[in-house]
Amino acid sequence: MKRPNAAAIEAEIGALDECKKYVPRFTAFGDNYHEAIDAGVSALADRLTVDQAYEIAGDGEPSNEDQAKIEAAEWLAGERKQSPSSDWDSYKPANVSA
């Protein structure tokens, strides 16, 4: 897999921002999905490496925000095919035809 170019990264940041229009803010357990989306945007904007993302997450079970940063960094490195915004596709409303 190849790494995304600057235009693809900027497009992905925009796509993640769009996700907040249809992804609920909180899970049933009170986790904040929008903070996880923002963490992914931050990782892309800062061009985090995978090592940096894991370092930020620290030891133990990563939080939703840490996981979003790790997945964004993996996408940036070309190690992950699925874009960060596509992780939220299950929340997209069904297309309604007129």
C-alpha positions as a Python dict, from the first residue, in 0.01 Angstrom:
ca = {
    (1, 'M'): (0, 0, 0),
    (2, 'K'): (121, 348, -67),
    (3, 'R'): (104, 648, 159),
    (4, 'P'): (-161, 912, 93),
    (5, 'N'): (-43, 1239, -59),
    (6, 'A'): (-109, 1583, 95),
    (7, 'A'): (-432, 1628, -101),
    (8, 'A'): (-564, 1290, 14),
    (9, 'I'): (-476, 1372, 375),
    (10, 'E'): (-657, 1707, 357),
    (11, 'A'): (-959, 1535, 197),
    (12, 'E'): (-960, 1277, 476),
    (13, 'I'): (-952, 1551, 742),
    (14, 'G'): (-1258, 1703, 574),
    (15, 'A'): (-1428, 1363, 555),
    (16, 'L'): (-1371, 1307, 927),
    (17, 'D'): (-1516, 1650, 1006),
    (18, 'E'): (-1823, 1555, 799),
    (19, 'C'): (-1864, 1239, 1008),
    (20, 'K'): (-1960, 1452, 1307),
    (21, 'K'): (-2279, 1549, 1121),
    (22, 'Y'): (-2417, 1194, 1140),
    (23, 'V'): (-2219, 1008, 1406),
    (24, 'P'): (-2385, 1036, 1749),
    (25, 'R'): (-2178, 1232, 2000),
    (26, 'F'): (-2196, 965, 2270),
    (27, 'T'): (-2213, 586, 2280),
    (28, 'A'): (-2463, 405, 2500),
    (29, 'F'): (-2175, 375, 2747),
    (30, 'G'): (-2102, 747, 2750),
    (31, 'D'): (-1788, 738, 2534),
    (32, 'N'): (-1751, 1048, 2321),
    (33, 'Y'): (-1736, 954, 1953),
    (34, 'H'): (-1674, 1314, 1847),
    (35, 'E'): (-1359, 1329, 2061),
    (36, 'A'): (-1237, 1013, 1886),
    (37, 'I'): (-1306, 1173, 1547),
    (38, 'D'): (-1121, 1488, 1658),
    (39, 'A'): (-828, 1271, 1771),
    (40, 'G'): (-809, 1120, 1424),
    (41, 'V'): (-817, 1466, 1267),
    (42, 'S'): (-540, 1578, 1502),
    (43, 'A'): (-325, 1276, 1413),
    (44, 'L'): (-366, 1348, 1043),
    (45, 'A'): (-303, 1722, 1080),
    (46, 'D'): (10, 1654, 1287),
    (47, 'R'): (118, 1375, 1046),
    (48, 'L'): (175, 1141, 1340),
    (49, 'T'): (385, 834, 1282),
    (50, 'V'): (264, 497, 1406),
    (51, 'D'): (538, 499, 1672),
    (52, 'Q'): (429, 844, 1792),
    (53, 'A'): (66, 735, 1810),
    (54, 'Y'): (154, 429, 2019),
    (55, 'E'): (380, 640, 2239),
    (56, 'I'): (94, 883, 2305),
    (57, 'A'): (-137, 591, 2386),
    (58, 'G'): (108, 450, 2638),
    (59, 'D'): (85, 107, 2792),
    (60, 'G'): (-241, -69, 2855),
    (61, 'E'): (-569, -64, 2669),
    (62, 'P'): (-588, 237, 2434),
    (63, 'S'): (-881, 475, 2475),
    (64, 'N'): (-1114, 539, 2183),
    (65, 'E'): (-919, 859, 2114),
    (66, 'D'): (-583, 677, 2125),
    (67, 'Q'): (-717, 406, 1893),
    (68, 'A'): (-838, 672, 1646),
    (69, 'K'): (-489, 828, 1646),
    (70, 'I'): (-323, 490, 1593),
    (71, 'E'): (-553, 401, 1303),
    (72, 'A'): (-502, 742, 1142),
    (73, 'A'): (-124, 706, 1176),
    (74, 'E'): (-138, 358, 1023),
    (75, 'W'): (-335, 498, 728),
    (76, 'L'): (-81, 780, 690),
    (77, 'A'): (202, 525, 687),
    (78, 'G'): (29, 318, 420),
    (79, 'E'): (-13, 29, 664),
    (80, 'R'): (-391, 45, 664),
    (81, 'K'): (-608, 43, 354),
    (82, 'Q'): (-931, 158, 517),
    (83, 'S'): (-943, 533, 570),
    (84, 'P'): (-1022, 665, 919),
    (85, 'S'): (-1350, 821, 803),
    (86, 'S'): (-1471, 492, 655),
    (87, 'D'): (-1469, 347, 1008),
    (88, 'W'): (-1778, 559, 1071),
    (89, 'D'): (-1971, 452, 758),
    (90, 'S'): (-2210, 235, 957),
    (91, 'Y'): (-2356, 557, 1103),
    (92, 'K'): (-2429, 715, 766),
    (93, 'P'): (-2797, 761, 709),
    (94, 'A'): (-2945, 548, 434),
    (95, 'N'): (-2986, 734, 107),
    (96, 'V'): (-3347, 822, 57),
    (97, 'S'): (-3464, 849, -301),
    (98, 'A'): (-3730, 1097, -392),
}
